[in-house]
């Protein structure tokens, strides 16, 4: 079959009434069977993709509202995508609303807030805030979409000092399942505001948020890379060391086999190594003292600790900026046991049937404290989060699932839940989503889902079904 034939067949699947939708929106309505459709639905995650009946390239809230009303009228689920880093469900044919054109960022330096439209990436907020000596509570990868990160909780590079990013949301603009545009605050809609901050994609199509900024212009940060023979010692040292840290220091450790390719720093190419990375808002002298137990473990392949402008905070984790195929998830831990961590690393290490990145991030600090305005984020008492991620080849996700399960089995005794922001796959189960919340909160979310989206229009996400 030629590409032209494939496009012709795909076009036959499109609903006949898309012209009516196209007449209502300012942005394009892209139909199966066109190259533009293929480009627009493609995201950072290359392993899985939606197969939408059409893609609406929204230019503003009006386009989003028209798309939601059209979907509701035709019995279609709604999927929303800015960057396409995470896909929660690819099992249905939704109407896909692409928000990548909605890129407005407005900073209020006096109030220390930013208004962020639905298609904004964190790098845009970082650049807008920096001239004012301010920073957002962004994550390890600045090219991630800000809205989906916030709706899922938001675990940033300064998380232990400032808490979850979602707890710093001031207001949310969204379109509900009934096609109503709402400006939601703690005062106007306390129940919905609670639910949006932690489970928000279930309750509407968010078009913008207002969020706090923090007075941080630079951090002491970077990382220490250790060669394969020191990996077990590094993991044991991290277990002890991380328990002694002040809240102003947010740290993590990863173990992986680095690809032998030119973009990788030469000392890491083709090597299995441990990488301890951190951001600290204190002074350099104190950081040097804090790092001594780690440096005492042994020589480093790379030691690049120093002062970093927050505009370069992406250097700390150096997450891959290029779209690729991957699969992964996570578990929350109530403690970190050194033997279990070493066993987890071995389960996903060089001898495993498929490669895996194992990433452990310390929680605690401000993440443990309840915010003044409650949110739906669960398991605040968790001490660490362990993520497992694999790049995929032609064998697909089934080749890596057993490796991931072996890693999780090594820490099963300490597992207390998970975070929806770190589920990367082709399907998300009800059990996975339920594990992200406290039982009473999950029941409350289901009741609110029944109130605000009884038909489960917004189910192409980490879905919380309406209560029966």
Residue pairs with C-beta under 8 A, 6 or more apart in sequence:
1 9
6 33
7 32
7 33
7 34
8 33
9 33
10 32
10 33
10 37
11 31
11 32
11 33
11 34
12 33
13 32
13 53
13 93
14 31
14 32
14 33
14 53
14 54
15 53
15 54
15 74
17 74
18 29
18 31
18 54
20 70
21 29
21 54
21 56
21 66
21 67
21 70
22 28
22 29
24 66
24 70
25 56
25 58
25 59
25 62
25 63
25 66
25 67
26 59
26 60
26 62
26 63
27 56
27 57
27 58
27 59
27 63
27 101
28 36
28 40
28 55
28 56
28 57
29 54
29 55
29 56
29 57
30 36
30 37
30 40
30 41
30 54
30 55
30 56
30 57
31 37
31 54
32 52
32 53
32 54
37 54
37 55
40 55
40 57
40 96
40 98
41 49
41 50
41 52
41 55
41 81
41 96
41 98
42 49
42 84
42 323
43 49
43 81
43 83
43 84
43 85
43 87
43 323
44 83
44 84
44 85
44 143
44 323
44 324
45 84
45 85
45 86
45 87
45 323
45 325
45 326
45 424
46 323
46 324
46 325
46 326
47 325
47 326
47 327
47 392
47 396
47 397
47 426
48 87
48 90
48 425
48 426
49 84
49 87
49 90
50 79
50 81
50 87
50 90
50 93
50 94
50 96
50 460
51 90
51 93
52 79
52 93
52 94
52 95
52 96
53 76
53 93
53 94
53 95
54 95
54 96
55 96
55 97
55 98
56 63
56 64
56 66
56 67
56 95
56 96
56 97
56 98
57 63
57 98
57 100
57 101
58 64
58 67
58 97
58 98
58 99
58 101
58 102
58 118
59 101
59 102
60 102
60 207
61 173
61 175
61 181
61 207
61 208
63 97
64 97
64 99
64 118
64 175
64 205
64 207
65 175
65 179
65 181
67 78
67 95
67 97
67 205
68 78
68 97
68 175
68 176
68 177
68 179
68 205
68 457
69 179
70 76
70 95
71 77
71 78
71 94
71 95
71 457
72 177
72 178
72 179
72 455
72 457
74 95
76 93
76 94
76 95
77 92
77 94
77 95
77 456
77 457
77 458
77 459
77 460
78 94
78 95
78 97
78 205
78 457
78 458
78 460
79 89
79 94
79 95
79 96
79 97
79 460
79 461
80 96
80 97
80 99
80 118
80 201
80 205
80 206
80 460
80 461
81 96
81 97
81 98
81 99
81 100
82 98
82 99
82 100
82 118
82 119
82 120
82 121
82 145
82 147
82 148
83 100
83 121
83 143
83 144
83 145
84 323
85 141
85 144
85 145
85 148
85 424
86 148
86 421
86 423
86 424
87 424
87 425
87 426
88 201
88 420
88 423
88 428
88 460
88 461
88 462
88 463
89 427
89 428
89 459
89 460
89 461
89 463
90 426
90 427
91 427
92 459
92 460
94 460
97 205
98 119
99 117
99 118
99 119
99 147
99 207
100 119
101 119
102 117
102 118
102 119
102 120
102 207
102 208
103 117
103 119
103 120
103 124
104 115
104 116
104 117
104 120
104 208
105 114
105 115
105 116
105 117
105 120
105 124
105 125
105 128
106 114
106 115
106 128
107 113
107 114
107 128
107 129
107 132
107 134
107 213
108 114
108 115
109 132
109 134
112 134
112 212
112 213
112 214
112 215
113 170
113 210
113 211
113 212
113 213
114 125
114 128
114 129
114 136
114 210
114 211
114 213
115 208
115 209
115 210
116 125
116 146
116 147
116 208
116 209
116 210
116 211
117 207
117 208
118 147
118 205
118 206
118 207
118 208
119 145
120 145
120 146
120 147
121 142
121 143
121 144
121 145
121 146
122 136
122 138
122 139
122 141
122 142
122 143
122 144
122 145
122 146
122 149
123 142
123 143
123 314
124 146
125 136
125 138
125 146
126 135
126 136
126 138
126 142
126 310
126 311
126 313
127 311
129 135
129 136
129 213
130 217
130 309
130 310
130 311
132 213
133 215
133 216
133 217
134 213
134 214
134 215
134 216
134 217
135 158
135 213
135 214
135 215
135 216
135 217
135 310
135 313
136 146
136 156
136 165
136 211
136 213
136 214
137 154
137 156
137 158
137 159
137 162
137 163
137 164
137 165
137 168
137 211
137 212
137 214
138 144
138 146
138 149
138 156
138 157
138 165
138 313
139 149
139 154
139 155
139 156
139 157
139 165
140 156
140 157
140 314
140 316
140 317
140 319
141 314
141 317
141 319
141 321
142 313
142 314
143 314
143 321
146 209
147 206
147 209
148 201
148 421
149 165
149 421
150 165
150 166
150 169
150 197
150 200
150 209
150 211
151 166
151 196
151 197
151 198
151 199
151 200
151 201
151 206
152 166
152 198
152 200
152 201
152 419
152 420
152 421
152 462
153 164
153 165
153 166
153 198
153 377
153 419
153 420
153 421
154 164
154 165
154 166
154 421
155 164
155 165
155 361
155 363
155 367
155 385
155 419
155 421
156 162
156 165
156 250
157 219
157 221
157 250
157 279
157 313
157 316
157 317
158 214
158 216
158 219
158 250
158 279
158 281
159 165
159 250
159 363
159 365
159 366
159 367
160 245
160 247
160 248
160 249
160 250
160 362
160 363
160 364
160 365
160 366
160 367
161 247
161 248
161 250
161 281
161 365
161 366
162 168
162 214
162 366
163 365
163 366
163 367
163 369
163 371
164 367
164 371
164 375
164 377
165 211
166 197
166 198
166 375
166 377
167 197
167 371
167 373
167 375
167 377
168 211
168 212
169 196
169 197
169 209
169 210
169 211
169 212
170 185
170 209
170 210
170 211
170 212
171 183
171 184
171 185
171 209
171 210
172 183
172 184
172 185
172 193
172 196
172 197
172 200
172 206
172 208
172 209
173 181
173 182
173 183
173 184
173 206
173 207
173 208
173 209
174 181
174 182
174 184
174 196
174 200
174 203
174 204
174 205
174 206
174 207
175 181
175 182
175 204
175 205
175 207
176 182
176 203
176 204
176 452
176 453
177 204
177 452
177 453
177 454
177 455
177 457
177 458
181 207
182 189
182 192
182 204
184 192
184 193
184 196
185 193
186 193
186 373
191 448
192 203
192 448
192 452
193 373
194 373
194 374
194 375
194 376
195 202
195 203
195 376
195 444
195 445
195 448
196 203
196 204
196 206
196 376
197 375
197 376
197 377
198 375
198 376
198 377
198 378
198 437
199 376
199 420
199 437
199 445
199 462
199 464
200 206
201 458
201 461
201 462
202 445
202 449
202 453
202 458
202 459
202 461
202 462
202 463
202 464
203 448
203 449
203 452
203 453
203 458
204 452
204 453
204 458
205 458
216 281
216 310
217 309
217 310
218 307
218 308
218 309
218 310
219 279
219 280
219 281
219 307
219 308
219 310
219 313
220 279
220 280
220 281
220 282
220 283
220 284
220 287
220 305
220 306
220 307
220 308
221 277
221 278
221 279
221 280
221 305
221 306
221 308
221 313
221 315
221 316
222 277
222 278
222 303
222 304
222 305
222 306
222 308
222 315
222 316
223 275
223 276
223 277
223 278
223 302
223 304
223 305
223 316
224 275
224 276
224 277
224 291
224 294
224 295
224 300
224 302
224 303
224 305
225 267
225 268
225 273
225 274
225 275
225 300
225 301
225 302
225 303
226 233
226 234
226 273
226 274
226 275
226 276
226 297
226 298
226 299
226 300
226 301
227 271
227 273
227 299
227 301
228 271
228 272
228 273
228 350
230 274
230 297
230 298
231 255
231 272
231 273
231 274
231 345
231 349
232 342
232 345
233 297
233 298
234 253
234 274
234 276
234 294
234 297
235 253
235 255
235 274
235 338
235 341
235 342
235 345
236 338
236 341
236 342
237 293
237 294
237 297
238 251
238 253
238 276
238 294
238 341
238 360
239 336
239 337
239 338
239 341
240 293
240 338
241 293
241 294
242 251
242 336
242 362
242 384
243 336
245 251
245 290
245 362
246 282
246 290
247 364
247 365
247 366
248 280
248 281
248 282
249 278
249 279
249 280
249 282
249 287
249 290
250 278
250 279
250 280
250 361
250 362
250 365
251 276
251 277
251 278
251 361
251 362
252 276
252 277
252 278
252 317
252 359
252 360
252 361
252 362
253 274
253 275
253 276
253 277
253 359
253 360
254 274
254 275
254 277
254 357
254 358
254 359
254 360
255 272
255 273
255 274
255 275
255 345
255 348
255 349
255 357
255 358
256 272
256 273
256 275
256 355
256 356
256 357
256 358
257 270
257 271
257 272
257 349
257 350
257 355
258 264
258 268
258 269
258 270
258 271
258 272
258 273
259 269
259 270
260 269
260 270
261 269
265 302
267 301
267 302
268 301
268 302
271 301
272 349
272 350
273 301
276 294
277 316
277 317
278 316
279 308
279 313
279 316
280 286
280 287
280 290
284 306
284 307
287 305
291 305
295 303
308 315
308 316
324 391
325 391
325 392
325 393
326 389
326 390
326 391
326 392
326 424
327 389
327 390
327 392
327 397
327 400
327 401
327 404
327 424
327 425
327 426
328 357
328 387
328 388
328 389
328 390
328 404
328 422
328 423
328 424
328 425
329 387
329 388
329 404
329 418
329 422
329 423
329 424
329 425
329 432
330 385
330 386
330 387
330 388
330 418
330 419
330 422
330 423
331 385
331 386
331 408
331 411
331 415
331 417
331 418
332 363
332 379
332 382
332 384
332 385
332 415
332 416
332 417
332 418
332 419
333 382
333 383
333 384
333 385
333 386
333 411
333 414
333 415
333 416
334 381
334 382
334 383
334 414
334 416
335 383
335 384
335 414
336 360
336 383
336 384
336 414
337 411
337 413
337 414
340 410
340 411
340 413
340 414
341 360
341 410
341 411
343 410
344 358
344 386
344 407
344 408
344 410
344 411
345 358
347 403
347 406
347 407
347 409
347 410
348 355
348 356
348 357
348 358
348 388
348 403
348 404
348 406
348 407
352 403
352 406
353 399
353 402
353 403
354 390
354 395
354 399
354 400
354 403
355 390
355 391
355 400
356 388
356 389
356 390
356 400
356 403
356 404
356 407
357 387
357 388
357 389
357 390
358 386
358 387
358 388
358 407
359 386
359 387
359 388
359 389
360 384
360 385
360 386
360 387
361 384
361 385
361 387
362 383
362 384
363 382
363 383
363 384
363 385
364 383
367 380
368 380
368 381
369 380
370 380
376 437
376 441
376 445
378 417
378 436
378 437
378 438
378 441
378 442
379 416
379 417
379 436
379 437
379 438
381 416
382 416
382 417
385 419
385 422
386 407
386 408
386 411
387 422
388 403
388 404
388 407
388 408
389 424
390 400
390 403
390 404
392 399
392 400
393 399
397 425
397 426
408 415
417 435
417 436
417 437
418 432
418 435
418 436
419 436
420 428
420 433
420 436
420 462
423 432
423 462
428 462
428 463
430 463
430 465
432 462
433 462
433 463
433 464
434 442
436 462
437 445
442 464
443 467
445 464
446 464
446 465
446 466
446 467
447 467
449 456
449 464
449 465
449 466
449 467
450 466
450 467
453 466
454 466
456 463
456 465
456 466
459 465
